[in-house]
Amino acid sequence: MPQATGTFTIKMTPQPAASEIAEAALGRQTFDKHFVGELEAHSLGEMLAAGTATKGSAGYVAMERVTGTLQGKKGSFVLMHTGVMSRGMPSLTVQVVPDSGTDELIGLSGKLAIDISNGQHHYSFDYALP
């Protein structure tokens, strides 16, 4: 399976909750991300998060549309995030939404891993194209 690697920067912007669900105390943010490396792309997304009374436990879900070039192939696709922190133990799944690829990325599938070290965001994207 091909793999693309590189780094990305991200700008998170807190958003107010919709008035009818404000009492749910969910965090909502939009984000603007720039990928550099074998994935040269820009993405826009939205995230919902919830913390708990237990230190180190939380969860988030997010969707982002990525537009750019993946190892020379142009198009866009959607990534879906599911993240859980259970008493400090992280678990994260970021996968391509099936059939979300466009242009030269039609049929794209795969999973993206994120590693943050020394304040730098790194990605490793294992993917397949028909």
The first five atom37 places (N, CA, C, CB, O) and aatype in JSON, in Angstrom:
{
  "aatype": [12, 14, 5, 0, 16, 7, 16, 13, 16, 9, 11, 12, 16, 14, 5, 14, 0, 0, 15, 6, 9, 0, 6, 0, 0, 10, 7, 1, 5, 16, 13, 3, 11, 8, 13, 19, 7, 6, 10, 6, 0, 8, 15, 10, 7, 6, 12, 10, 0, 0, 7, 16, 0, 16, 11, 7, 15, 0, 7, 18, 19, 0, 12, 6, 1, 19, 16, 7, 16, 10, 5, 7, 11, 11, 7, 15, 13, 19, 10, 12, 8, 16, 7, 19, 12, 15, 1, 7, 12, 14, 15, 10, 16, 19, 5, 19, 19, 14, 3, 15, 7, 16, 3, 6, 10, 9, 7, 10, 15, 7, 11, 10, 0, 9, 3, 9, 15, 2, 7, 5, 8, 8, 18, 15, 13, 3, 18, 0, 10, 14],
  "atom_mask": [
    [1, 1, 1, 1, 1],
    [1, 1, 1, 1, 1],
    [1, 1, 1, 1, 1],
    [1, 1, 1, 1, 1],
    [1, 1, 1, 1, 1],
    [1, 1, 1, 0, 1],
    [1, 1, 1, 1, 1],
    [1, 1, 1, 1, 1],
    [1, 1, 1, 1, 1],
    [1, 1, 1, 1, 1],
    [1, 1, 1, 1, 1],
    [1, 1, 1, 1, 1],
    [1, 1, 1, 1, 1],
    [1, 1, 1, 1, 1],
    [1, 1, 1, 1, 1],
    [1, 1, 1, 1, 1],
    [1, 1, 1, 1, 1],
    [1, 1, 1, 1, 1],
    [1, 1, 1, 1, 1],
    [1, 1, 1, 1, 1],
    [1, 1, 1, 1, 1],
    [1, 1, 1, 1, 1],
    [1, 1, 1, 1, 1],
    [1, 1, 1, 1, 1],
    [1, 1, 1, 1, 1],
    [1, 1, 1, 1, 1],
    [1, 1, 1, 0, 1],
    [1, 1, 1, 1, 1],
    [1, 1, 1, 1, 1],
    [1, 1, 1, 1, 1],
    [1, 1, 1, 1, 1],
    [1, 1, 1, 1, 1],
    [1, 1, 1, 1, 1],
    [1, 1, 1, 1, 1],
    [1, 1, 1, 1, 1],
    [1, 1, 1, 1, 1],
    [1, 1, 1, 0, 1],
    [1, 1, 1, 1, 1],
    [1, 1, 1, 1, 1],
    [1, 1, 1, 1, 1],
    [1, 1, 1, 1, 1],
    [1, 1, 1, 1, 1],
    [1, 1, 1, 1, 1],
    [1, 1, 1, 1, 1],
    [1, 1, 1, 0, 1],
    [1, 1, 1, 1, 1],
    [1, 1, 1, 1, 1],
    [1, 1, 1, 1, 1],
    [1, 1, 1, 1, 1],
    [1, 1, 1, 1, 1],
    [1, 1, 1, 0, 1],
    [1, 1, 1, 1, 1],
    [1, 1, 1, 1, 1],
    [1, 1, 1, 1, 1],
    [1, 1, 1, 1, 1],
    [1, 1, 1, 0, 1],
    [1, 1, 1, 1, 1],
    [1, 1, 1, 1, 1],
    [1, 1, 1, 0, 1],
    [1, 1, 1, 1, 1],
    [1, 1, 1, 1, 1],
    [1, 1, 1, 1, 1],
    [1, 1, 1, 1, 1],
    [1, 1, 1, 1, 1],
    [1, 1, 1, 1, 1],
    [1, 1, 1, 1, 1],
    [1, 1, 1, 1, 1],
    [1, 1, 1, 0, 1],
    [1, 1, 1, 1, 1],
    [1, 1, 1, 1, 1],
    [1, 1, 1, 1, 1],
    [1, 1, 1, 0, 1],
    [1, 1, 1, 1, 1],
    [1, 1, 1, 1, 1],
    [1, 1, 1, 0, 1],
    [1, 1, 1, 1, 1],
    [1, 1, 1, 1, 1],
    [1, 1, 1, 1, 1],
    [1, 1, 1, 1, 1],
    [1, 1, 1, 1, 1],
    [1, 1, 1, 1, 1],
    [1, 1, 1, 1, 1],
    [1, 1, 1, 0, 1],
    [1, 1, 1, 1, 1],
    [1, 1, 1, 1, 1],
    [1, 1, 1, 1, 1],
    [1, 1, 1, 1, 1],
    [1, 1, 1, 0, 1],
    [1, 1, 1, 1, 1],
    [1, 1, 1, 1, 1],
    [1, 1, 1, 1, 1],
    [1, 1, 1, 1, 1],
    [1, 1, 1, 1, 1],
    [1, 1, 1, 1, 1],
    [1, 1, 1, 1, 1],
    [1, 1, 1, 1, 1],
    [1, 1, 1, 1, 1],
    [1, 1, 1, 1, 1],
    [1, 1, 1, 1, 1],
    [1, 1, 1, 1, 1],
    [1, 1, 1, 0, 1],
    [1, 1, 1, 1, 1],
    [1, 1, 1, 1, 1],
    [1, 1, 1, 1, 1],
    [1, 1, 1, 1, 1],
    [1, 1, 1, 1, 1],
    [1, 1, 1, 0, 1],
    [1, 1, 1, 1, 1],
    [1, 1, 1, 1, 1],
    [1, 1, 1, 0, 1],
    [1, 1, 1, 1, 1],
    [1, 1, 1, 1, 1],
    [1, 1, 1, 1, 1],
    [1, 1, 1, 1, 1],
    [1, 1, 1, 1, 1],
    [1, 1, 1, 1, 1],
    [1, 1, 1, 1, 1],
    [1, 1, 1, 1, 1],
    [1, 1, 1, 0, 1],
    [1, 1, 1, 1, 1],
    [1, 1, 1, 1, 1],
    [1, 1, 1, 1, 1],
    [1, 1, 1, 1, 1],
    [1, 1, 1, 1, 1],
    [1, 1, 1, 1, 1],
    [1, 1, 1, 1, 1],
    [1, 1, 1, 1, 1],
    [1, 1, 1, 1, 1],
    [1, 1, 1, 1, 1],
    [1, 1, 1, 1, 1]
  ],
  "atom_positions": [
    [[0.85, -1.17, 0.0], [0.0, 0.0, 0.0], [0.9, 1.24, 0.0], [-0.97, 0.0, 1.23], [1.81, 1.33, 0.82]],
    [[0.66, 2.19, -0.91], [1.48, 3.41, -0.92], [1.32, 4.19, 0.39], [1.09, 4.29, -2.12], [0.3, 4.1, 1.07]],
    [[2.36, 4.96, 0.71], [2.32, 5.8, 1.9], [2.86, 7.19, 1.54], [3.15, 5.17, 3.06], [3.89, 7.33, 0.88]],
    [[2.14, 8.21, 2.0], [2.58, 9.6, 1.85], [2.89, 10.13, 3.24], [1.48, 10.48, 1.13], [2.15, 9.88, 4.19]],
    [[4.0, 10.86, 3.35], [4.39, 11.41, 4.65], [4.73, 12.89, 4.5], [5.59, 10.65, 5.23], [5.02, 13.37, 3.41]],
    [[4.67, 13.59, 5.61], [5.03, 15.0, 5.63], [4.59, 15.65, 6.92], [0.0, 0.0, 0.0], [4.43, 14.99, 7.94]],
    [[4.4, 16.95, 6.86], [4.0, 17.73, 8.03], [2.77, 18.57, 7.69], [5.16, 18.65, 8.52], [2.4, 18.7, 6.52]],
    [[2.16, 19.13, 8.72], [1.06, 20.06, 8.48], [1.0, 21.08, 9.6], [-0.28, 19.31, 8.37], [1.46, 20.85, 10.72]],
    [[0.43, 22.23, 9.26], [0.14, 23.26, 10.25], [-1.38, 23.35, 10.34], [0.79, 24.64, 9.86], [-2.1, 23.05, 9.39]],
    [[-1.85, 23.78, 11.5], [-3.29, 23.86, 11.71], [-3.62, 25.09, 12.53], [-3.81, 22.59, 12.41], [-2.94, 25.42, 13.5]],
    [[-4.69, 25.76, 12.12], [-5.22, 26.9, 12.87], [-6.62, 26.52, 13.33], [-5.24, 28.23, 11.99], [-7.51, 26.26, 12.51]],
    [[-6.81, 26.49, 14.65], [-8.11, 26.15, 15.24], [-8.82, 27.43, 15.67], [-7.94, 25.19, 16.45], [-8.2, 28.33, 16.24]],
    [[-10.12, 27.52, 15.38], [-10.9, 28.69, 15.74], [-12.15, 28.24, 16.51], [-11.29, 29.52, 14.47], [-13.03, 27.62, 15.92]],
    [[-12.23, 28.55, 17.81], [-13.42, 28.18, 18.58], [-14.68, 28.82, 18.0], [-13.26, 28.59, 20.05], [-14.65, 29.96, 17.53]],
    [[-15.78, 28.07, 18.04], [-17.07, 28.54, 17.54], [-18.11, 28.4, 18.63], [-17.49, 27.75, 16.27], [-18.0, 27.5, 19.47]],
    [[-19.11, 29.27, 18.65], [-20.17, 29.12, 19.65], [-21.06, 27.92, 19.32], [-21.03, 30.41, 19.72], [-21.23, 27.55, 18.16]],
    [[-21.6, 27.33, 20.36], [-22.55, 26.23, 20.17], [-23.85, 26.79, 19.64], [-22.78, 25.45, 21.5], [-24.2, 27.94, 19.9]],
    [[-24.57, 25.98, 18.89], [-25.92, 26.37, 18.48], [-26.75, 26.57, 19.74], [-26.57, 25.28, 17.53], [-26.64, 25.79, 20.69]],
    [[-27.58, 27.61, 19.76], [-28.31, 27.98, 20.97], [-29.14, 26.84, 21.55], [-29.21, 29.15, 20.69], [-29.25, 26.71, 22.77]],
    [[-29.7, 26.01, 20.7], [-30.57, 24.94, 21.2], [-29.8, 23.79, 21.84], [-31.41, 24.41, 20.08], [-30.41, 22.93, 22.48]],
    [[-28.46, 23.75, 21.7], [-27.69, 22.68, 22.35], [-26.58, 23.22, 23.25], [-27.09, 21.76, 21.31], [-25.71, 22.46, 23.67]],
    [[-26.59, 24.5, 23.54], [-25.54, 25.09, 24.36], [-25.37, 24.38, 25.7], [-25.83, 26.57, 24.6], [-24.25, 24.23, 26.19]],
    [[-26.46, 23.95, 26.3], [-26.38, 23.3, 27.61], [-25.68, 21.94, 27.55], [-27.76, 23.12, 28.19], [-25.34, 21.39, 28.6]],
    [[-25.44, 21.39, 26.37], [-24.72, 20.12, 26.24], [-23.23, 20.29, 26.53], [-24.91, 19.54, 24.84], [-22.53, 19.3, 26.76]],
    [[-22.74, 21.53, 26.53], [-21.34, 21.86, 26.85], [-20.34, 21.11, 25.96], [-21.06, 21.53, 28.32], [-19.33, 20.58, 26.43]],
    [[-20.64, 21.07, 24.68], [-19.72, 20.48, 23.71], [-18.85, 21.59, 23.14], [-20.49, 19.74, 22.57], [-19.33, 22.69, 22.86]],
    [[-17.57, 21.32, 22.98], [-16.69, 22.28, 22.34], [-16.81, 22.16, 20.83], [0.0, 0.0, 0.0], [-16.86, 21.05, 20.31]],
    [[-16.86, 23.28, 20.13], [-16.98, 23.28, 18.67], [-15.9, 24.19, 18.11], [-18.39, 23.74, 18.21], [-15.74, 25.32, 18.55]],
    [[-15.17, 23.67, 17.12], [-14.11, 24.47, 16.49], [-14.08, 24.2, 15.0], [-12.73, 24.16, 17.13], [-14.4, 23.11, 14.53]],
    [[-13.69, 25.23, 14.25], [-13.37, 25.03, 12.85], [-11.85, 25.0, 12.75], [-13.99, 26.16, 11.93], [-11.15, 25.5, 13.62]],
    [[-11.35, 24.39, 11.67], [-9.9, 24.39, 11.5], [-9.53, 24.54, 10.03], [-9.3, 23.12, 12.06], [-10.26, 24.18, 9.12]],
    [[-8.34, 25.09, 9.87], [-7.75, 25.38, 8.57], [-6.37, 24.75, 8.6], [-7.69, 26.93, 8.26], [-5.53, 25.13, 9.42]],
    [[-6.13, 23.78, 7.72], [-4.91, 22.98, 7.78], [-4.17, 23.05, 6.44], [-5.24, 21.5, 8.14], [-4.78, 23.08, 5.38]],
    [[-2.84, 23.08, 6.52], [-1.99, 23.07, 5.32], [-1.01, 21.9, 5.42], [-1.22, 24.43, 5.17], [-0.21, 21.83, 6.35]],
    [[-1.09, 20.98, 4.45], [-0.22, 19.81, 4.38], [0.97, 20.1, 3.47], [-1.0, 18.57, 3.88], [0.81, 20.7, 2.41]],
    [[2.15, 19.66, 3.88], [3.37, 19.79, 3.1], [4.02, 18.41, 3.04], [4.35, 20.86, 3.71], [4.0, 17.67, 4.03]],
    [[4.58, 18.07, 1.89], [5.23, 16.77, 1.73], [4.63, 16.06, 0.54], [0.0, 0.0, 0.0], [4.36, 16.67, -0.49]],
    [[4.43, 14.76, 0.68], [3.89, 13.98, -0.43], [2.4, 14.22, -0.62], [4.14, 12.5, -0.19], [1.83, 13.86, -1.65]],
    [[1.76, 14.83, 0.35], [0.41, 15.38, 0.24], [0.57, 16.89, 0.34], [-0.57, 14.81, 1.35], [0.84, 17.42, 1.41]],
    [[0.4, 17.57, -0.78], [0.45, 19.04, -0.82], [-0.99, 19.5, -0.91], [1.32, 19.59, -2.04], [-1.6, 19.42, -1.97]],
    [[-1.55, 19.98, 0.21], [-2.98, 20.23, 0.22], [-3.38, 21.24, 1.28], [-3.73, 18.93, 0.44], [-2.61, 21.6, 2.17]],
    [[-4.61, 21.69, 1.15], [-5.26, 22.59, 2.09], [-6.56, 21.92, 2.5], [-5.51, 24.03, 1.48], [-7.25, 21.34, 1.66]],
    [[-6.91, 22.0, 3.77], [-8.19, 21.44, 4.2], [-8.9, 22.4, 5.13], [-7.99, 20.09, 4.88], [-8.29, 23.22, 5.82]],
    [[-10.21, 22.27, 5.12], [-11.09, 23.0, 6.04], [-11.96, 21.98, 6.73], [-11.95, 24.09, 5.3], [-12.45, 21.05, 6.1]],
    [[-12.15, 22.16, 8.05], [-12.93, 21.17, 8.78], [-13.62, 21.74, 9.99], [0.0, 0.0, 0.0], [-13.47, 22.9, 10.35]],
    [[-14.39, 20.86, 10.61], [-15.12, 21.23, 11.82], [-15.05, 20.08, 12.81], [-16.6, 21.58, 11.5], [-15.11, 18.91, 12.43]],
    [[-14.91, 20.43, 14.1], [-14.71, 19.45, 15.15], [-15.68, 19.7, 16.3], [-13.26, 19.5, 15.66], [-15.97, 20.84, 16.64]],
    [[-16.19, 18.62, 16.88], [-16.95, 18.66, 18.12], [-16.19, 17.85, 19.15], [-18.41, 18.11, 17.93], [-15.69, 16.76, 18.85]],
    [[-16.11, 18.36, 20.38], [-15.37, 17.67, 21.43], [-16.15, 17.72, 22.75], [-13.97, 18.3, 21.61], [-16.95, 18.62, 22.99]],
    [[-15.88, 16.73, 23.57], [-16.48, 16.67, 24.9], [-15.44, 16.2, 25.9], [-17.72, 15.73, 24.92], [-14.75, 15.21, 25.68]],
    [[-15.34, 16.92, 26.99], [-14.49, 16.52, 28.09], [-15.33, 15.84, 29.15], [0.0, 0.0, 0.0], [-16.56, 15.82, 29.06]],
    [[-14.67, 15.27, 30.16], [-15.39, 14.62, 31.25], [-14.84, 15.13, 32.58], [-15.26, 13.07, 31.16], [-13.86, 15.89, 32.61]],
    [[-15.45, 14.72, 33.65], [-14.98, 15.1, 34.98], [-13.71, 14.34, 35.36], [-16.07, 14.85, 36.03], [-13.02, 14.72, 36.3]],
    [[-13.4, 13.27, 34.63], [-12.2, 12.48, 34.9], [-11.03, 13.07, 34.13], [-12.41, 11.0, 34.52], [-11.08, 13.2, 32.91]],
    [[-9.97, 13.42, 34.84], [-8.79, 14.01, 34.21], [-8.23, 13.05, 33.15], [-7.71, 14.35, 35.27], [-8.06, 11.86, 33.41]],
    [[-7.96, 13.6, 31.97], [-7.37, 12.81, 30.9], [-8.36, 12.02, 30.06], [0.0, 0.0, 0.0], [-7.95, 11.2, 29.24]],
    [[-9.65, 12.26, 30.25], [-10.66, 11.55, 29.45], [-11.48, 12.56, 28.66], [-11.58, 10.69, 30.35], [-12.0, 13.53, 29.21]],
    [[-11.59, 12.31, 27.35], [-12.31, 13.2, 26.45], [-12.52, 12.48, 25.13], [-11.54, 14.54, 26.24], [-12.02, 11.38, 24.92]],
    [[-13.27, 13.12, 24.24], [-13.46, 12.56, 22.91], [-13.74, 13.66, 21.91], [0.0, 0.0, 0.0], [-14.19, 14.75, 22.26]],
    [[-13.45, 13.36, 20.63], [-13.78, 14.32, 19.58], [-14.1, 13.59, 18.28], [-12.64, 15.32, 19.37], [-13.64, 12.48, 18.04]],
    [[-14.89, 14.26, 17.46], [-15.15, 13.83, 16.09], [-14.93, 15.03, 15.2], [-16.61, 13.24, 15.93], [-15.15, 16.17, 15.61]],
    [[-14.49, 14.78, 13.97], [-14.27, 15.88, 13.04], [-14.4, 15.38, 11.61], [-12.88, 16.52, 13.26], [-14.22, 14.2, 11.32]],
    [[-14.73, 16.32, 10.72], [-14.76, 16.07, 9.28], [-13.96, 17.18, 8.63], [-16.24, 16.01, 8.72], [-14.04, 18.34, 9.04]],
    [[-13.17, 16.82, 7.61], [-12.43, 17.84, 6.88], [-12.36, 17.47, 5.4], [-11.01, 18.01, 7.45], [-12.17, 16.31, 5.05]],
    [[-12.51, 18.48, 4.54], [-12.33, 18.29, 3.1], [-10.92, 18.72, 2.74], [-13.4, 19.08, 2.28], [-10.53, 19.86, 2.99]],
    [[-10.16, 17.8, 2.14], [-8.77, 18.02, 1.76], [-8.73, 18.22, 0.24], [-7.85, 16.82, 2.21], [-9.27, 17.4, -0.5]],
    [[-8.1, 19.3, -0.2], [-8.0, 19.59, -1.63], [-6.55, 19.87, -1.99], [-8.9, 20.8, -2.02], [-5.91, 20.72, -1.37]],
    [[-6.03, 19.15, -2.98], [-4.65, 19.36, -3.38], [-4.12, 18.25, -4.24], [0.0, 0.0, 0.0], [-4.82, 17.72, -5.1]],
    [[-2.86, 17.87, -3.99], [-2.17, 16.86, -4.77], [-1.58, 15.8, -3.86], [-1.06, 17.5, -5.64], [-0.85, 16.11, -2.91]],
    [[-1.92, 14.55, -4.14], [-1.4, 13.4, -3.4], [-0.44, 12.65, -4.32], [-2.56, 12.47, -2.89], [-0.87, 11.98, -5.26]],
    [[0.84, 12.76, -4.05], [1.89, 12.14, -4.86], [1.6, 12.3, -6.36], [2.01, 10.64, -4.51], [1.61, 11.34, -7.12]],
    [[1.35, 13.57, -6.75], [1.17, 13.93, -8.16], [-0.24, 13.83, -8.7], [0.0, 0.0, 0.0], [-0.49, 14.24, -9.83]],
    [[-1.18, 13.31, -7.91], [-2.57, 13.18, -8.38], [-3.43, 14.25, -7.72], [-3.13, 11.75, -8.07], [-3.44, 14.39, -6.5]],
    [[-4.16, 15.02, -8.56], [-4.95, 16.14, -8.06], [-6.39, 15.73, -7.77], [-4.94, 17.28, -9.06], [-6.96, 14.87, -8.43]],
    [[-6.95, 16.39, -6.74], [-8.35, 16.16, -6.41], [-8.62, 16.53, -4.97], [0.0, 0.0, 0.0], [-7.84, 17.22, -4.32]],
    [[-9.76, 16.07, -4.49], [-10.12, 16.31, -3.1], [-10.71, 15.03, -2.51], [-11.13, 17.5, -2.98], [-11.07, 14.1, -3.24]],
    [[-10.8, 15.0, -1.19], [-11.4, 13.88, -0.48], [-11.74, 14.35, 0.93], [-10.44, 12.64, -0.45], [-11.27, 15.4, 1.38]],
    [[-12.55, 13.57, 1.62], [-12.98, 13.91, 2.98], [-12.35, 12.93, 3.97], [-14.53, 13.9, 3.1], [-12.36, 11.72, 3.76]],
    [[-11.81, 13.49, 5.06], [-11.3, 12.69, 6.17], [-12.25, 12.78, 7.35], [-9.88, 13.15, 6.58], [-12.77, 13.85, 7.65]],
    [[-12.48, 11.65, 8.01], [-13.32, 11.58, 9.21], [-12.43, 11.18, 10.38], [-14.51, 10.57, 9.02], [-11.71, 10.18, 10.32]],
    [[-12.48, 11.98, 11.47], [-11.68, 11.74, 12.67], [-12.57, 11.21, 13.79], [-10.95, 13.03, 13.12], [-13.7, 11.67, 13.97]],
    [[-12.06, 10.24, 14.54], [-12.67, 9.78, 15.78], [-11.54, 9.64, 16.79], [-13.47, 8.41, 15.58], [-10.68, 8.77, 16.65]],
    [[-11.55, 10.51, 17.8], [-10.48, 10.5, 18.79], [-11.03, 10.3, 20.19], [0.0, 0.0, 0.0], [-12.04, 10.89, 20.57]],
    [[-10.35, 9.47, 20.96], [-10.74, 9.2, 22.34], [-9.5, 9.27, 23.21], [-11.44, 7.82, 22.48], [-8.44, 8.76, 22.84]],
    [[-9.64, 9.89, 24.37], [-8.59, 9.89, 25.38], [-9.21, 9.27, 26.62], [-8.01, 11.35, 25.66], [-10.13, 9.83, 27.21]],
    [[-8.7, 8.1, 27.01], [-9.24, 7.4, 28.17], [-8.21, 7.42, 29.29], [-9.63, 5.94, 27.81], [-7.26, 6.63, 29.3]],
    [[-8.39, 8.35, 30.24], [-7.48, 8.51, 31.36], [-6.03, 8.64, 30.89], [-7.61, 7.33, 32.33], [-5.11, 8.03, 31.45]],
    [[-5.86, 9.46, 29.85], [-4.53, 9.75, 29.33], [-4.04, 8.84, 28.22], [0.0, 0.0, 0.0], [-2.99, 9.1, 27.64]],
    [[-4.78, 7.79, 27.92], [-4.39, 6.86, 26.85], [-5.13, 7.24, 25.57], [-4.71, 5.37, 27.24], [-6.35, 7.1, 25.49]],
    [[-4.39, 7.73, 24.54], [-5.05, 8.2, 23.33], [-5.34, 7.09, 22.32], [-4.2, 9.24, 22.67], [-4.63, 6.09, 22.24]],
    [[-6.41, 7.29, 21.57], [-6.76, 6.43, 20.45], [-7.33, 7.35, 19.37], [-7.8, 5.31, 20.87], [-8.25, 8.12, 19.63]],
    [[-6.79, 7.27, 18.17], [-7.23, 8.14, 17.09], [-7.35, 7.35, 15.8], [-6.27, 9.32, 16.91], [-6.44, 6.61, 15.42]],
    [[-8.48, 7.52, 15.12], [-8.68, 6.96, 13.79], [-9.05, 8.11, 12.87], [-9.79, 5.84, 13.8], [-10.0, 8.85, 13.13]],
    [[-8.29, 8.24, 11.77], [-8.58, 9.23, 10.74], [-8.62, 8.47, 9.43], [-7.51, 10.42, 10.71], [-7.6, 7.94, 8.98]],
    [[-9.79, 8.41, 8.81], [-9.92, 7.62, 7.59], [-10.63, 8.39, 6.5], [-10.66, 6.33, 7.88], [-11.4, 9.32, 6.76]],
    [[-10.38, 7.98, 5.26], [-11.03, 8.58, 4.11], [-12.49, 8.12, 4.09], [-10.3, 8.2, 2.78], [-12.77, 6.93, 4.23]],
    [[-13.4, 9.07, 3.92], [-14.82, 8.73, 3.76], [-14.97, 8.02, 2.41], [-15.74, 10.02, 3.86], [-14.56, 8.57, 1.38]],
    [[-15.55, 6.82, 2.38], [-15.68, 6.09, 1.12], [-16.37, 6.92, 0.04], [-16.45, 4.8, 1.34], [-17.36, 7.61, 0.29]],
    [[-15.83, 6.84, -1.17], [-16.38, 7.5, -2.36], [-16.37, 9.02, -2.29], [-17.77, 7.03, -2.58], [-17.13, 9.67, -3.01]],
    [[-15.52, 9.59, -1.42], [-15.43, 11.05, -1.33], [-14.37, 11.63, -2.27], [-15.13, 11.46, 0.1], [-14.31, 12.85, -2.44]],
    [[-13.53, 10.79, -2.89], [-12.48, 11.27, -3.77], [-13.02, 11.86, -5.06], [0.0, 0.0, 0.0], [-14.02, 11.38, -5.6]],
    [[-12.36, 12.92, -5.55], [-12.76, 13.55, -6.81], [-11.57, 13.57, -7.77], [-13.29, 14.98, -6.56], [-10.43, 13.34, -7.38]],
    [[-11.88, 13.86, -9.04], [-10.87, 14.03, -10.09], [-9.93, 12.82, -10.13], [-10.06, 15.32, -9.85], [-10.4, 11.69, -10.29]],
    [[-8.62, 13.02, -9.99], [-7.67, 11.9, -10.07], [-7.63, 11.07, -8.78], [-6.28, 12.43, -10.37], [-6.91, 10.08, -8.71]],
    [[-8.41, 11.47, -7.77], [-8.45, 10.74, -6.5], [-9.76, 9.96, -6.32], [-8.27, 11.71, -5.33], [-10.07, 9.52, -5.21]],
    [[-10.51, 9.78, -7.41], [-11.73, 8.97, -7.34], [-11.35, 7.55, -6.93], [-12.5, 8.96, -8.71], [-10.42, 6.97, -7.48]],
    [[-12.08, 7.0, -5.96], [-11.82, 5.66, -5.47], [-10.79, 5.58, -4.36], [0.0, 0.0, 0.0], [-10.45, 4.48, -3.91]],
    [[-10.29, 6.73, -3.92], [-9.29, 6.77, -2.85], [-9.84, 6.15, -1.57], [-8.83, 8.21, -2.59], [-10.99, 6.39, -1.19]],
    [[-9.0, 5.35, -0.9], [-9.31, 4.85, 0.43], [-8.03, 4.94, 1.24], [-9.88, 3.37, 0.39], [-6.94, 5.03, 0.68]],
    [[-8.16, 4.92, 2.56], [-6.96, 4.93, 3.37], [-7.17, 5.48, 4.76], [0.0, 0.0, 0.0], [-8.25, 5.93, 5.13]],
    [[-6.08, 5.43, 5.52], [-6.06, 5.94, 6.9], [-4.84, 6.84, 7.08], [-6.04, 4.78, 7.93], [-3.77, 6.57, 6.54]],
    [[-5.04, 7.9, 7.84], [-3.99, 8.87, 8.11], [-3.65, 8.82, 9.59], [-4.41, 10.3, 7.69], [-4.54, 8.87, 10.44]],
    [[-2.36, 8.73, 9.9], [-1.9, 8.76, 11.29], [-1.26, 10.12, 11.55], [-0.9, 7.6, 11.59], [-0.61, 10.68, 10.67]],
    [[-1.45, 10.62, 12.76], [-0.89, 11.91, 13.17], [0.05, 11.69, 14.34], [-2.01, 12.93, 13.54], [-0.27, 10.97, 15.28]],
    [[1.21, 12.33, 14.26], [2.17, 12.3, 15.36], [2.59, 13.74, 15.64], [3.42, 11.39, 15.02], [2.96, 14.47, 14.72]],
    [[2.53, 14.14, 16.88], [2.95, 15.48, 17.27], [4.17, 15.35, 18.15], [1.81, 16.25, 18.01], [4.11, 14.76, 19.23]],
    [[5.3, 15.89, 17.68], [6.52, 15.85, 18.47], [7.23, 17.2, 18.38], [7.45, 14.7, 18.0], [7.39, 17.76, 17.3]],
    [[7.64, 17.69, 19.53], [8.3, 19.0, 19.63], [7.47, 20.1, 18.98], [9.68, 18.95, 18.98], [8.02, 21.01, 18.35]],
    [[6.16, 20.03, 19.13], [5.26, 21.05, 18.6], [5.01, 20.96, 17.1], [0.0, 0.0, 0.0], [4.27, 21.77, 16.56]],
    [[5.62, 19.99, 16.41], [5.46, 19.82, 14.96], [4.48, 18.68, 14.69], [6.83, 19.54, 14.28], [4.6, 17.6, 15.27]],
    [[3.51, 18.93, 13.79], [2.53, 17.91, 13.4], [3.06, 17.15, 12.18], [1.14, 18.55, 13.1], [3.39, 17.75, 11.15]],
    [[3.13, 15.82, 12.3], [3.56, 14.96, 11.2], [2.4, 14.05, 10.82], [4.82, 14.13, 11.59], [1.6, 13.66, 11.67]],
    [[2.31, 13.72, 9.53], [1.3, 12.77, 9.09], [1.96, 11.62, 8.33], [0.24, 13.46, 8.21], [3.02, 11.77, 7.74]],
    [[1.29, 10.49, 8.38], [1.65, 9.31, 7.6], [0.33, 8.79, 7.05], [2.43, 8.21, 8.47], [-0.55, 8.4, 7.82]],
    [[0.19, 8.78, 5.73], [-1.07, 8.47, 5.08], [-0.91, 7.2, 4.25], [-1.54, 9.64, 4.19], [-0.28, 7.22, 3.19]],
    [[-1.47, 6.09, 4.73], [-1.5, 4.84, 3.99], [-2.76, 4.84, 3.15], [-1.44, 3.59, 4.95], [-3.87, 4.96, 3.69]],
    [[-2.62, 4.71, 1.83], [-3.79, 4.86, 0.97], [-3.73, 3.89, -0.21], [-3.89, 6.3, 0.47], [-2.69, 3.29, -0.51]],
    [[-4.87, 3.77, -0.88], [-4.96, 2.96, -2.09], [-5.83, 3.71, -3.1], [-5.55, 1.54, -1.79], [-6.8, 4.38, -2.74]],
    [[-5.46, 3.57, -4.35], [-6.24, 4.09, -5.48], [-6.48, 2.94, -6.46], [-5.51, 5.28, -6.18], [-5.62, 2.08, -6.62]],
    [[-7.64, 2.92, -7.1], [-7.91, 1.82, -8.05], [-6.96, 1.88, -9.25], [-9.37, 1.88, -8.55], [-7.04, 1.04, -10.14]]
  ]
}
